[in-house]
Amino acid sequence: MRQTCANPIVSSTSTHPREVIGIDLGDRWSRYCVLNQAGRVVEEDRVRTTPEALAVKFGALPATRVVIEVGARTLPGLVVCCKHKGTR
């Protein structure tokens, strides 16, 4: 039996986030880059790797696709970030 999967990249733009955020979590500072739907960089900066700073920077955003680079030492920051807004 052949199975097919819906590819979220091909799905309707109404269900797509308008932007994608890439975050490289660091021990003290995290670098981030925001891409628009065309794949162009619209913002690039760094933010302190604390629950408060991450909440201030990203907490008010609507549902957004986020790609996270994380190492063993920064895993606790990822857990805090995910608990703040919830994940799917």
C-alpha positions in Angstrom: 0.0 0.0 0.0 1.4 3.4 -1.0 1.2 6.2 1.6 1.4 9.9 0.8 2.3 12.7 3.2 1.2 16.3 2.9 4.3 18.4 2.4 3.9 21.5 4.6 6.2 23.5 2.3 3.8 23.1 -0.6 0.7 23.8 1.5 -1.4 27.0 1.2 0.3 30.2 2.2 -2.6 31.0 4.5 -1.3 28.2 6.8 2.3 29.3 6.4 4.0 31.6 8.7 5.1 34.7 6.9 8.6 34.5 8.3 11.1 31.9 9.4 13.5 32.5 12.3 16.8 30.7 12.7 18.3 30.8 16.1 21.8 29.6 17.2 21.5 29.3 20.9 24.7 30.1 22.8 25.6 30.0 26.5 25.3 33.8 27.0 24.2 35.2 23.6 22.1 33.7 20.8 22.3 34.8 17.2 19.2 34.9 15.2 18.2 35.6 11.6 14.7 36.3 10.2 13.8 35.3 6.6 10.8 36.5 4.7 8.7 34.3 2.5 11.1 35.0 -0.4 14.0 33.7 1.7 15.6 37.1 2.1 17.2 38.2 5.4 15.0 40.9 6.9 16.6 41.0 10.3 19.8 39.6 11.9 21.1 40.3 15.4 21.8 38.7 18.7 19.9 38.4 22.0 20.8 37.4 25.5 20.2 33.7 26.2 17.9 34.3 29.2 14.2 33.5 29.5 13.4 37.2 29.9 15.4 38.4 26.9 14.0 35.7 24.7 10.5 36.4 25.8 10.9 40.2 25.1 12.3 39.5 21.6 10.1 36.6 20.5 7.2 36.4 22.9 4.7 38.7 21.1 5.1 37.0 17.7 2.3 35.1 16.1 2.8 31.4 15.3 6.1 31.4 13.5 8.4 28.6 12.1 11.6 28.5 14.1 14.7 26.5 13.4 17.1 26.1 16.3 20.7 25.1 16.4 21.5 23.9 19.9 24.4 22.1 21.6 24.5 20.1 24.9 25.4 23.2 26.9 22.5 25.3 25.6 19.8 22.6 25.8 18.3 24.2 29.0 17.8 27.5 27.1 15.8 25.6 24.5 13.6 24.0 27.1 12.9 27.4 28.7 12.1 28.9 25.3 9.7 26.1 24.4 7.9 26.2 27.7 7.3 29.9 27.4 5.1 29.8 24.3 4.5 26.1 23.8 5.4 24.1 20.7 3.8 22.0 18.1 
